[in-house]
Structure formats: C-alpha cells, structure tokens
Amino acid sequence: MPKFALFALLLIVAPWAAFAAPGASMLQGVHGDKTLLPKSCRACHRGMSMSISGEEQACLVCHGDSQGRQEMSRRGYLKSEGAGALRDIGAELRKPYNHPVLATSGVHQANEALPEELVNAARHAECVDCHEPHQLDRDTPFRGLSGKRVGNFTVELTEEYELCYKCHAESANLPSDSSNKHAEFSVTNTSFHPIEGEGRNAYVISLKTPYATRQEKPGDISVISCRDCHGNDDSAGPKGPHGSNYRGLLVNNYEMEDERPESEFAYALCYKCHSRTSILGNESFPYHALHIKGNVATGKLGTTCFSCHDAHGSNRYQFLISFNKDFVQPNADNKLEFNAQGVASRHGSCLLNCHGVEHNPKSY
C-alpha cells in the first residue's frame, strides 16, 4: 500500500496513531501491558465476538463477574495476577441509578461529534464514550479521548470535567429536565463548586480538613472533581460514575425532598466536605438549623439544602444560592430574591414565601 494511502487510513481509523513515533504501538496504556494481557489485541478482538455481542460485552468479559475473568485466564488472554485486581463493573451498571451502558448498545459511532449537534440524536452512554481502550490507564481512564474544542479543532481531553461536559453541557439533545453543567460550573458565575478552578468565596467556615478555599499548604484540596460527588456509593467498590444506589448517581445520600427529618445520612453528600456541627451550629448562617431541622415547638419539619442551594453553581447569587421553585415561591409582592450584604459578612435578606411564611424581607 502506498505510504500516503496508509497515512490517510490511519487518520480515519486512529488519528492519534498517524502521528505516533516510529515503532510505537497503537495499543498503549494498561491494555498494552503484556504482563497483564499476554495476547495483546486478541484479548478483546477475538474473531467476530465484538461484532456479534457488542463492545460492552467484550469489555465485561474482564470487567464483569469473576467467572468471565477466570475463563479469560484459562484461555491465556488474561494473567491470573491481573484478574485479581479487576472489579465487577457490570454489577455497578445494574444499580438503579447508572450510566445506561447496558441499555444502549450499538448507538455510539466512531466519528460522532460531541457535544451532540442534533436535537433528535439518540442519547447514549457506551464504554467507548468515556474510555479509549487503546490508550487508557489506571490514573487517567479518559486518556486518549478527544472532545475538547479549541477554535476549529477538537483536541484530547485533559480534565475529567471536560469528559462529563461532552454529554452534560452544550449537547443539543439535553433532556428537558437537564441543565448545562458547563454553564453551572463556569468560573465567571457569582458562585460555583470548584470544579474548573478555585471558588470565589475565600472563607467557607464549614469546610472540613483537608478541604480549603485556597491551596496554601501541601495536602490542601481547593479544587474537586465530578467524581467526588458522582460515582459508586460503595467506597470499597470500583471507582467511577458507573452506578449508584443513590439518586443522581451520587456517592452519598442527598435528601432532595421537602419536610424530611435532618440526619447525618439525610445530607451525607454535603456533610462529606462540610461539617455538620458547623452547619447546625449556625456558624455560616444564623438560621441554618431552623431551616434544616425545622421548628420543634410547632412540629414543623425543615427543608432540604436543595431548596436554597444549587450544588453546581449560581450565576446570580453568592453561596450557591438558587431557590428551588418547587418549594420556594414569590412573596406577596411577587418577589423571589436574595440580597447579600457584603462579600463575606454572612449577612443578607430574603424576599420570598416558603412553607407559607412570608419573607418580605427576612434579614439576618
């Protein structure tokens, strides 16, 4: 085959390989480790198995239950030492809240453009949407994936949130009950959880060690990742947002309904980083306990953190404040707003109606 034709073929089939160093293998990363996969490519590409059963099943032979791994080891495709380190991703994908990998086989196209540009395109999540099997490694499971747009070019992802944005941001086929996460986490917002960079608020009194608003010493965590909140609810299980028993594919429980009892478990997701003692001690807001726990004297239960805060970000208010209109309504003057007094003074006022209580305004 002429050299130019071979180069053109590489650009179509595996663009990154066309520019690889001479002698470099197309199979890199953990799947290129022959001490784990002695038969290299044939571990996954076995005759017509992938075409017949689908790419997911080819992955789950090793990344599913132990029986599949034992069979792969018996046939010499997988070293037994490597098999012992693998976990059952299939079980995670069968949890009630999951990425629908097992439900959307064969939808992914090698040349598809993400974020999706067609409103009527079928939404899907397949293994290869999040993993480039020829290049991924343990520490960077999205290594080798393209999708970050720079001008007129699409380049390789470098941050985990860029992978999430491919489907959960500017996609034209976002479900009606979904929102643009890129917009919510934007560092130009008035407030945001620090995914793309450190947050605006330099003093968050409720933060637990090692979390900090600014990285001032070794070990400080001032920027978090999507997987800190979204992923496996079993901390001893396989990492990543494959599946969870908690709504929203969350790593911990987060009560999002109104008038529920407060407990360590109810808001475990928030209390993972924010001290429950500080929150209920009203250190950051003098009426936190009243809002969350309710009023014992009247028997009125409290409301969820979700009533007043958007855990991703707010383009209007400080402190992630974004009122959930399912629970919070405009007041008698048709006002629904929060007015902060100062940047870090922790004083302000609310104009709204919640649980039939007029805030017109209520100040603190």
N, C-alpha and C positions, 0 to 999 in steps of 0.2 A: 504494500500500500504506500503511495507517495507520502512524504513527510507532512506536506500541507494538509492532505486529507485526514491523516491520523490526528494532527493537531486540532482540526475542525471537529472531528468526532469527540475528542476529549472535552472540548468546550461545551458540547451538547450534553454528554453523559456525565462528566465530572469536571466542571470548570476549574476547580482548585488544582486538579491533577495536571492540567495543561501547563501550569507554571511551577510544578514541583521540581525540586532539584534532581539532576540526573541520577538515576539509580534508586530514587526514593520510592517507597511502596505506596500504592493508593490506599492500603489498609494501614492506618496508624492508630494511635491511642491504645486503649485497653484491649480492643478486639484484635489488634495487631500483635499482641503478646503471645508468642507461640509456646511459652511455658504454661499458658492457660488454655489456648486453643491450638493444639498441635497441627491440626489440619487446616488452619487458617481460614480462607474464604469458604471452604467446603462445610464449615461448621454451620453456616447459615444457608449457603447456596447448595442445596442437595437435590440435584435433578430438578424436577418441577414442583418441589414441595411448596415453595413460596408462592408460585402462581396458583396452585391448587387450593392451599389452605389460607393464603393471605399472609401479609407481612407480620401481623400481630402474632399469629400462631408460631411463626418461625422464631420470634423473639421470646415467646413464653415457654418454648421448649426448655430454655435455660433459665429464664427469668420467671418461671411459674412454679409449680409444685416440685417437691423433691423427686418424685417418680420420673418426671421428664429429665431432670438433671442426671439421675442415675443411669438412665438409658443412653444419654449422650456420652457419659463417661464410659459406659460399657462398650460403646461403638468407637471409642477413641477420639471423639470430637472435642471432649472437654476433660481437662485434668481433674482428678478427684479432689485435689487440694483446692483448686479454683471453685469447684462446685460447692464446697462447704461454705464459701464466703457469699454466695448468691442468695437472694431472698425472693419470696413469692410475691411478685408484683401483681400477678393475676388476682390474688386474693384482695389486694388493695383496690383494684379496678372494679371489683364486685361489691364494694361497700356502697351504702345508699347515696352518698354524695361523692361524685367522681368525675374525672375527665372521661367522656364516653368513648373510650378506645374500643371496647368490646362491642359497641353498638354501631360503629361507623366504618366498617372495613371496606377498603377499595375506593374511598372517596378522594383521598389525597392524590394529587398529581405532582409529578416531579418538577414541573415548570410553573406551578401555581404561584400567583402573586399575592403576598400578604403584607400589610393588611388587605383584606378582601375588597375588591373594587366593584363587585356585582352585588346588588341588593338581594337578588334571588338565589345567590350561590348557597349550596348546602353547607351548613356549619358542621365541622367535624374535628375530631382530635384523634390522630393516629400516632403510633410510636415515633415515626419519622418526622412528624410535625415539630417535635421537641428534641429529638436526638438524631444526629448524623452518625449512623452506626459505623462508618468507616473511619471516623476521627475522634469520637467522644472519648473522654477519660473520666476517671472517678471524681476528680475535683471540679471538672468543668463538663457536666453532662450535656451541655448545649454546644460544645466546641465543634466548629466546622459548619454551623448553620448560618446561612445568610438571612437577611431580612431587615437590616438597618439601612434606611435610605439616607444617602448623603448626596444632595444635589440630584443628578440624573442617574446615579449609580446605587446599586444595592450591595452592601458590604457585609462582612461577617459580624455576627453579634459579639459583643464584648461584655455585656452585663445581663444578668438574669432577667431584669425587668423588661429589657428590650425583647426578649423572647415572649414574655406574657403580653406585651403590647401588640404583638403580631395578630392576635385574635381578640384581645380585650380592650382595644383602644379605637383606632380610626376605621375599623372594618365597616364597610357599607352594610353588611348583613347582621349587625349587632341586634340581638333580641330587644323587643320593646321595653323589657324590664331591666336591661343592662345599661351601663353608662361607660363613657370613655375614661378608662383608668389613667391614660397618659395625661389627660386634662386635669384629673383629680390630684395627681401627684406632682404636677408641674411646680417647679421651684419658684415660679412667678406668682403662685397663689398667695393669698393672705396667710394661710396656714396649711400644713401638709405633714403627713408622717414622712420621715426622712428616708425615702427610697432612692431618689435620684441624687440627693445631696443632703447636707445637714439642714435641720429645720430653722425657722425664723426665730422661734422663741428660745432665748438663750438661758432661760431659767424655768425648768419644769420640776417643781419641788417633789413631786410624787415618784420620780424615776428611781428604780432600784439599781444597785450596782450589778453589772458593770455598765449599764446604760447611762449615757450622758448626752447633753445637748451639743457639746463640743469635745472633740478628741484632744484632750490636753495631756494625757499620760498613756503609756503603754497599757493596753488592755481595755481602754475606754471604747465603748461601742456607740457611735453617734449617727451611724447610717445603718439601716436594717434592710432586709430583703423581703420580697414577696413570700418566700417560704418560711419566714419567721411567723407568719400568721396562717398561711395556707399550706396544708400538707397532711401528713399522716397523723392521726390522733393517737397512735401508739408510738411513744417516743423510742421504744426499743425495736420498732419495725423498720422497714426500708424507708429511706428518706424520699422527699419529693411529693408534689401535689398529685399523686395518682388517685387516692381515695381517702375518705374520712367518714366516720360515723356522725360527725357534726355538720350541721347546716352551713353552707357556704364553703365546704371543703376546708374547714378550719382545723387547726391543730389542737385547739381547746374549745370548750363550750363558750358560747356567747349568746346570752338571752336577748332576743330582739323583740319580744312581745311586751306589751304594757301590763302594768299591775301584776308583777310576779315577785315573789319573795327574793330579797337580796341574799346572796351567799357567796362563799369562795368559788363554788362551782358555777354559779349563775353567770359570773363575769370573769371566768378563769382566763379568757383570752386577754382581757385588759389587765388583770392582776398579774399576768406573766411579767410585765415590764413596769407596771405602776403599782405602788404599794397600796394595798387595801387599807392598811392602818392610816396612811396619809389621806387617802380619798375620803374615808368615813370620818376622819378626824377634821375634815373641812379645812385642810391646810391650803388648798388651791382655790376653793370656792366655799364660802361660809354656809351654803345650804346644800352641799353635796349629799350629806347623809339624809337630809329630809327628802330630797328628790329621789334618791336611790332606794332608801329603806322605807319611806313613807312616814305617815304620822300615826304613832302608836295610840295616841289619845283619841283620835277619830276613827281608828281602824282602817284608814286609807292606805293601801299599798303604794309603793313607789313606782317609778317609771324606769325604763331601761336607759342605759347610756346612749343607745341608738336613737332616742327621742331628740337629743340635743347635739349629738356629735356624729360627724361622718368620719369613719375611721381612715379614710383615704386622704381627704383634704377638703378645704373650703376656699372657694375663690372670693368669698365675701367677708368672712369673719375670722378673727383670731381664734386660737384654742380649738380648732377643728369644729367650731360650732356651725351646724347646719340642721335646722329644725325638720324633723320628720312630720310631714303634714298629715300622716295617718293619725297622729296623736296630738299634735300641736296645731292650733287653729288661730286665725287672726282675732284680735280683741274687738271690743265693741266699736272702736274707731277704725276697724279694718286694718290694723297694723300688726305685722308679724316681723319683728326685727330685734336684733341685739345691738346694744351700743356700749362699746368698751370705753372705759375712762383711763387713758394711758396705755402704754405698751406692756408694762409688767407690773402694774399696780394691783391687779386682780380685783378691780372694781368695775362695775358697769350696771346696766339696766336692761330689762327685757320688756318688750311690748308684745303681748300675745294672750292666748287663752289656752290653758292646759288643765284637763280634768275639771272643767267648769270654773276654774279660778282665774279671775281677770288679773292680768299684769298690765297696768296702764299708767305708769310703768311700775314694776317692782325693781328696786335698786339694791345694790349691795356694795 
